[in-house]
Amino acid sequence: MVTGGAGFIGSNLVRAFAEEPGVGEVVVVDDLSTGSLDNLLDVPARTFIGSVCDPDLLDGAMAGAASVVHLGALGSVPRSIDDPLGSHHANATGTLTVLEAVRRHGVPHFVLASSSSVYGANPILPRREQLRPLPVSPYAVSKLATEAYALAYAACYGLAVLPFRFFNVYGPRQAADHAYAAVVPKFVTAALRGRPLQVHGDGHQTRDFTYVRSVTEVIVDAVRRRVSAADVVNLAFGVRVSLRELIAELEEVLGRRLEVSHGPPRAGDVRDSQADSGRLRELFPSARQYPLRTGLAETVAWLSGQVLVQR
Ligand code: NAD
């Protein structure tokens, strides 16, 4: 079962499961708040529309599940600054509600998406999992709660859990046209429409951009081998790319110069981010990293189709 399966990472994951021999039925729970059924149009999945905060819906969806991959959440730091309670409800209360359903149904394996934003104001790079989390946004606090709940369920109920910290995941099916869109789809869409790329701050802030296929491959492997861990695991490869470098790569992919405009830095944003991927490599020796150029080219190809359709 995949919560948030109609979203960006979720729908890529459901596709990856569909191609995996030996995987039975894939069940999706999603309230479509940021996801879309269009993302699942051509994939075999049984879909339950509703919230992860609804125990009855979860009971219907979860019966017989071999693993639960919990991705359903309200992403975005700025969204959480506008509506902290909304983010807390979907992310923290939602995770606790899913974990209770997992306990009721005796599901043996639980994979969770937390976020690199939990490292927040801690200045140490690369981000090792043992660093003290210093979240600086309501979103980051809600994600820290989700991983703490998962680890508490492992300690109290013996549940096999695997709490990942995703970094900046990008790729096809990431929504571009909403106020809280992530930087890669925002930049690519602006570039395709011939509009300036809006950078918050000087553009020297860095991120560990992770192509979505790396993430889905690791999660499929985790489910197949029932991998669990006693603590959180970074799911990124230790690549530190500034927004200026990201724009330069995009210019290479598109074969032209792009116009950039700078605004003030955003509240709640972390300055630098780079994973230590040692633990990931131990647990998933075959994890594959895709070059930024390759991932951006595939993202541009997909978003080009979307932008053309919207014209
Ligand atoms: P997304 O917004 O595309 O997907 C989230 C999905 O969850 C959407 O389909 C949405 O409709 C659904 N959802 C939201 N609230 C829900 C609720 N209450 N009940 C049921 N479904 C709900 O975002 P994504 O980028 O695919 O993120 C997936 C997960 O990964 C999230 O937990 C997010 O916090 C985490 N994450 C993502 C990134 C990234 O860079 N994309 C980084 C760190 C963590």
Residues whose N, C-alpha, C, O or C-beta is under 5 A from the ligand:
A	BS01	NAD	G4 A6 G7 F8 I9 G10 V29 D30 D31 L32 S33 T34 G35 S36 G50 S51 V52 C53 L71 G72 A73 L74 G75 A90 G94 A113 S114 S115 S116 F166 F167 N168 V169
